[in-house]
Amino acid sequence: MPYCYCFNVIVKLFKNQSTTPVPTLPTECMEKIFLHVGLKEELFSCLLVNKYWCKNVLPLLWANPFDGLESSKINNFKLIRMYLACLDNKELNSLNSYLKHHNISLSISSKPLHDYTSFLEEFSYKKLELAVSFFLHEWHNRDYNIDYKEEIIFYLSSSIYTLFMSQATNLKSLKIDQHFRRLDIPDISTFSKIQPVITLSKITKFQLDYEKPVSNNLNNFLEILPKYSTEIKSMEFKITSFEYKFDIIKLIGNIIKLQNCLENFSLTGVQNCVEDLMPELHSKSDTLINVKFRNVHFTEHSLSLLSNFNNLKHFEIWYCDGLSSNSCKILLSGDFPNLKRLHLGCSENQDLITAFLDKIGPSIIQLGLNIITDGTIKAILNNCTNLKDLQIIDYHPMDHPGFFKLFHGLKGLERLRIKISPDNKHYEKMILWARIGAHDLPISLKYLKLECGLPIYQLKRFLDPRNNKVTPHLSTLIINDLNFDYSHMEVISDFVKKRGILKVLGIGGPTKFSWRTLREFKTLREKYRVHIIPKDDLDQW
């Protein structure tokens, strides 16, 4: 933790009452130090050190202000109130005129000292809707007309959305998603007729997660986006399976076509329409290094184009149709010389997995799969000699519980992730049926991430705190169990204190932790020097 050490040294220097002046570090150094502070909350105290520190910390605190606020009504209230204060007088008067009919009055006393909107780098429309909803509950204590709740949320969200589209000049990541199914996104075409949407020009990451019929407002946004955004490097589209409208597929294709350096692409749920998008994707095959498909239907022609993506380093196919024996041969006719990370999730057929591993297994360092059979185990052990990272997702251990054969053969495996969807009816029993314990895990393992139902006795089998011979190098442990409670925490704390090897710990699952669990976090962090991953950052580890 070199940056955290530097951070603590600098804080102590400023607290020192010595008359010796403390040298001012360059802005670039300050930004790097602040960026690597473990907890975001620790940065707030830096605002009060001096103007220079405040200037360097503010952009970090306001780059992604909606992150982690889902369960905090008061913080959502403060955030929305601050953004409302950033609106010009004309927009505020218009808002008050509308809200007056619902017995709501926005009393904004003064303008903020800083242009907080200009610091925004990551934005999700869904998180804005949720924050506005919490804001209304906190401000008016539910005393507004509940019949018009969603209409009021839309009106307030639209005003702040317009603010972002006009002033968030550092916006880099944009996600169009929604919490309220009956609401639409604001119509950007109305705003774009008044002034250019230059805030879209710096976007490098775009996500669309739409779980309802596509609206005209969404069509308008997708039509305008490529006029300003041509440097997007990462795209993710998730559309409900009943949306087969050709116009939206055409708009997505146009967005792809106009990008200068598209590197990452993910597509979920458009079924047969992947055929219409593949030519545009193929035109970006020179720059694409990461491609993911989920719940789509492949044709032989689309697979033929996909086989020519020679620069891919990461390739994922999950629960897709059209992967017959013949079509798999078409896909595997490609060389994929740079492929290092492969994730294949098939409903029943293991042929694609084994065929891929037979062809490119030696180059694979990360593998994700959902089928564990004698055939897949044999293909992994025979071909994946350089495998460092194994991810087993929604597997079926009742059909083949012999994980120990696989783990014992992977002598160099360093990272293991086991994930089971909470929707799976066997969520609580999958790990039990797999019969995995600490003695079965590779001795080289450094990272273990368990996203599944984890009974206490099974957790004890995984960790085995009293045996120093098993998992001697395990330094990172992440547990994400919906039923996690303090009894789980006791087992983990016992492991940390007795083994003394764990450096990083992440816990997910429950919405809130008990005070006893929080107390253990503090003890492990302060006394045993264990870095506790913020719950909102678990997916990044």
N, C-alpha and C positions, 0 to 999 in steps of 0.2 A: 504494500500500500504506500508507495513513495509519495504520491500526490497528497494523500491524507496527512502524511508526516509533515510535508512542507506547509500544508495548510495550518496545522497546529502550531508549528514554529512561528509562522507569520502572525497568528493571533496573539501568541505570547509576547512577541516583540511590540505589538501595538498596545498591549496591556501594561507593558513595562513603563514606569514613570521616568525613566532615564532621559536626560536632556539630549542624548545623542540622537540625531535624526535617523529615522528608518528609511533606507533607500526605497524608491518606488520602482517596482518591477514593471517591465514593458507590458502593455495590454495583452499581447499574445500569451505571455507567461501566466498572467493572472487568469485568463480565460481557461487555459488548460488545467490549472490547479483547481479552479472552481468546478470545472466540468467533471472532475474525478472525485469530488467529495461524495462520500457514500450515500448520505441521506439528503434529500432536497430540503428538508426542514432545517438542516444545519446552516443553510445559506442565508436564511432570513436575518440572523444576527449580524451578518456581514454588511447589511444595508446601512447599519448605524455606525460603522467604523469611521468612514469619511466619504467625501463626495466621489473620490476616485474608485473606491471599493464599490460604492453604490452603483456607479456607472457601469462597472464590469459585471455585477451580479444581476442587475435588473433584466438584461436580455435573456439570461439563463432561466430565471424564475418565470418569465412570461412567454417563453418560447412555446411551451405546451401547457398552458394554465389549466385546461380542463382535465388533464390526466390525473387519475386518482381521487376525483371529487365525487364519485358516484354515491358514496354513503355519507357525505358531509353536507347537510343542508345549509349550515351557517357559512361555510366556505363558498358554496355555490351562490349564495345570496350576495356575499361581498364581491365575488367575481363579476356577476351580472350587473350589479350596481355600478361598478367601476366602468364597465363597457358602456352602460347607458349614459354615464357622465361624459363619455368621449363623443357622444352624438352632438351634432350642431343644433343650434336653437330651433331651426326650422323643423328638423326631424323630431325633436323632443316635443315641440308644440303639437305636431301632428299625432304623435303617440298619445299625449295627454288628452287631446280632443277625442280620440277613439276610446281610450280607457275610461273616460269620464262616464260613459254610458254603462259601465260595469262597476261603478263605485270604486274605481282605482285611480289614484293620483300619484304620479312620479315626482317626488320632491327632491330634485337634484340641486343641492345648494351651491356647489362650486365645481369648476373644471379641474381635472387631475393635473398634477405637476409634470407628468411625463406622458409621452405619446405611447401608451401601452400597446395600442393596436399594431404599431410598427414592429414590435418585438415578436409578434406571432409567427411561428414557423410550422406548427402542426395543428390541423383543425379537422374535427369530425362533426358533421351537422347533428348527428344523433346525440352527442355529448352536449351540444349547445341546447337542444330541446330539453334534455334532462335537467340541465342547469337552470334554465328558465322556469321549468316546472317547480323545482325546489325554491327558486327565488320568489315565486308567487305565494307559495305556502308560507314561507318565512315572513314575507313583508306584510301579508294581509291575513295571516292566521286563518286561512280558509274562508274568509268573509267576502269572497268574490263569487259571482254567479257561476255555480258549478256547471250549469248547462252550457256555458260558453267557454269552459276551461281550455279546451284544445284550440278554439278560435283565438283566444287571447295569447296562448303560447305561440301560435303561428305568427301572430302580428308582431310580438316582441322579438321572436327569433328572426323574422324577416328583416327587422330594423338592424339588428346586430350583424346579421349575415351581409347586408348591404354595406355596413361599416367596414367589415373585413374585406369585401371585394373591392372597396375603394381605397383603403388605407393600409392594409396588411402587406406592405411592400416586400417583406422578407419571407412570405409564405412559401414553404418548400414541400409540404406534405398535405394533401387534401383528400378527405374521405367523405363521399356522399352516401350516407346511410340515415335511417330514421328509427325513432322509438315509437312514435304514434302512427299507427297504420292508416288512420283516416285522414291524416294530414299530407300535404304535398310539400315539396321543397319550393322555395321562392322562385319566381320567374326571373332569371338573370337577363333575359332579353330586354325587359323593361328598363333595367339599369344600364345595360350595354349601349342602348340607343342614346343615352345622355353623355357617357364618357367611356373611353376604352377601358377594358378590364385588365389593366397592366399588372395587377397583383398576381395574375395567373402565369406571368412570364417566367417566374423563377421556380415553378413547381417541378420537382424531380421525381415525386412519388404521387401516384393517383390511384385511389381505390373506389370502386362502386359496389355497394352491398345493398341490393334492392330486392325486397321480399314481397312485392305487390305489383299489380299491373303497371306497366310503364306509362307515365303521364306526359303531357305535352311540355310541362316545365322541365322534366328530365331530358326530353328530346332537345329542347332549346339549349340546355346547358351543354350537352354532349356535342351539339353542333358548333357552339361558340368556343369550346375548350381548345381545339387544335389551332384556332386562329391566333392564340396568344401563347399556348404551351407547346413548344416543339423540342424541349430538352428533357422530357420525361424519361427517366431511366428505369423506373419500376411501375408496372401496371397490374392491377388486380381487379377482375370483374367477376361478380357473383350475382347471378340473376336467377329468379325462380324458374323451375322447369317448364311452367306453362307459358312462358314468354318466348314465343317464336317469331315475333314481329320482325320482318325483314328490315324495316327502317332503322331500328336500334342496332341491329347487327351491322348494317351499312355504316352507321355513325361510329361504332366502335372500330370498324375496319379503317375508317378514315383517320381516326385518332392515331392508330398504329402506324399507318402509312406516312404520316407527316412528322414522325419523331426522327431526330437526327442520330440518337445513340441509345436505342432501347436495349436494356440488358436483362431485365427480369419481367416475366409475363406469367400471369396466373388466370385461369378461366374455370369457373364452376357453374354448372347447371344450364347450359344452353343446348344440350343434347345435339340434334342433327345440324345445328347452325355452325358448328366448328368447321364444317366443310367450306362455308363462305368466308371464314376468317383466315383460313390457313394460307391463301396466297399472300395476304398482307404480312402475316407473320413470317412467311418464307422470305419475303423481301428484306427482312431484318435479321436473317440467319447469321450474317457476318458479325453482328454485335451481340446477339442474344447468347447469354451464358447460363440462364436459369429459366426453365419452363415447367409449369405445373398445370395438369388437367385433372378435373374431378367431375364425375357425373356427366360426362359428355359422350356422344356417340361418334366413333371414328369410322370413316370409310377407307377403302383401300387407297384412294387418291390422297386423302389427307395424311395417311400414314406414310405414303411414298414421299410426300413433301417433307414430312417430319424427319424422315431418315437422312435428309441432307443437312440437318442442323449440326454441322461438324464442330462448332465452337462451344457446344454445351458442356458445362461443368457440373450442372445440377439438373436432374430430370425426374419428374414425378408424374405418375399416373395412378389415380385412385378411383376405383369403382366405375370404370368406363366400359361402355359397350362396344361391340364391333371388333373385339380382339380374338378372332378365331385363329386356328393354327396357321392358316394361309396368310391372314393379314399380319400376324406376328412375324412371319418370315419377311414380309415386305419392310416392316419397321427395322428388323434386324439386319437388313441388307446394308444399312448405314454403318460407318466405321466408328463414330463417336470417339475419336482419339483423345479428347480432353476430358471425358466424363470421369468425375471423381465421386459424385454423390448421386445415388440412385434410390428412389422410393417407389415401390410397386405394391399396390393394394388391389388384389383381384378377389372377386366374390367366391369363386371356388377353384378356378383353374390355376394350377401352379406352373403350367408350361411356360408362360411368359417370363416368370421369375427365373426358372432354371436355365432357360435359353439365353437370357440376358447375362446371367452370371457365367455361363459357359463361354460367352463371347468376350466379355470385358471385365470379368471378375478380378483379375490381378491389379487393375488400375483403381478399383473402388476402395475409398477410405471411409465412406459413410453409406450405410444401407438401412433402408426402412422397408418393412414388409408386414403382412398380416396373416401369412400362412406358414405354419411350422409343421412340416412333414418330413419323412425320411428323405424324400427327394430334395427339398429345399435345404435341409441340413447338410446333405452330401454335397450339393452344389456350392454352398457357402464354404465349407471346410476344404473342398478340393480347389476352389478358384480364388477365394477372397483372402489371399495370403497377407495383404497389407491393410486389412480392415481394422480401423481404430474406433469407429462409432457405429453402434447397432441400435436401431429403434424398432421396437416391436409394438404394433398398434392394433388394437381390437382383434387379437389373435383368438384361436379356438383351442385352448389347452385340453379340453375334454377329448378332442380327436387325437391329440398327440402331446402328452405332457412331458416328453423327454427333453426338456431344455438343457439338462446337465450335459448331454452329449454335445450340444452346440457350444456351450460356454467352456467346457473343458478343452475343446479343440481350438478355441480362439485365444492363443497365448499372448497376443499383443493388444487385445481389446482394452481401450482406455475409457470409453464412454458407453453407458448403457441407459436407454430410456424405455420404459414400459408404460404404455398409455392405453386406457380403456375408457370408452365413452360413457359418461354418466347415464345415458339413455339405454345402455345395454342392460338387459334384465338380469345378467349375471355379474353386474358391476362389483358387488361385494365378494364374489366367490372366485373370480378369475385367477387371482394370485394364489389362492388356496389350492385350486385344482392344478396349477402349474407346478406345485411342489418345489419351489425355488428357495434356497437358503443361502446364507453367507458362504458355506462350503462349496456351493455350486458356482459362485461367481468367479470370473477370472482373477487371478492374483495381481494382474497388471491394472485392474480397474482403478481409475482416479475420479470418475464422475458417475453418479447414480441419480436418475430422475424417475420417480414413481408417481404416475398420474392415474390413480386407480383406488378402488376400495382396499383398505389395508387394515385388517384386524390387528389388535395389539400383539397377539402371539406370533403373527406372521412378520410384523415389523421387527420383533425381537430376533426372529430367525434370520432376517436380512442383515441386521447390524451386528449381533453377537458381540457385545462390548468386551467380553472377558477373554476373547481369543485373538491375540495379536498376530496370529499366522494367517488369518483370513482378511482379505481386502486391506493389506498393509499400507496401500498408497491412496486410499480413498480420501480425497480432500474436498470434494464438493458433493453435497447431498441436498436434493430437492424433493419434497413430499407435497403432493397436491391431492388431498383426499377430502371429499365433501363432508365426511364424518370425523374429521380431525378434531381431537379434544386434548385436554391437559394430560391424559394418560399417555397419549402418543408423545407428547412433549417430554414427559418424564423419561421415556425410553431413549429418545434422541439425546437429551441432556446427559444421561448416564453414559451413552456411547462417547460423547464429546469429552467428558471429564476423565473417563477411564482410558480411552485410547489415545487422546491427545493428537490426532492426526487431521481432524476436520478443520478446514480453513474458511469454507463458504457454506452457508445454510440458507435454504429458501423453503418457506412453508406457505401453502395456499389452501383453498378449500372453504372454510367458514367465512362469513361476511365480516365477523368481528372475533377477535381473540379474547380469551378470558384474561383477567388481570394477572393470574398466576402464570399464564403462558407469556405475557408481555414481560413479566418479571424475569422469567428464564431467558428470554431474548437479551435483556439488558445484561444479565450475568454472563452469558456466553460472549457477548460483544466486548464487555469491559474487562472481564477477568481472564477469559480464554482466547481473546483476540480473534473471534470468529466473525466474519463479515455476514451480516444478516441482509439478504436480498429483499428490497421492498416488494410487497406482494404484487404490485402493478408491473413489476419488471421481470416476473418469473418467466414469461414467454421469450424473453430476450436471452436467457441463459440456457 
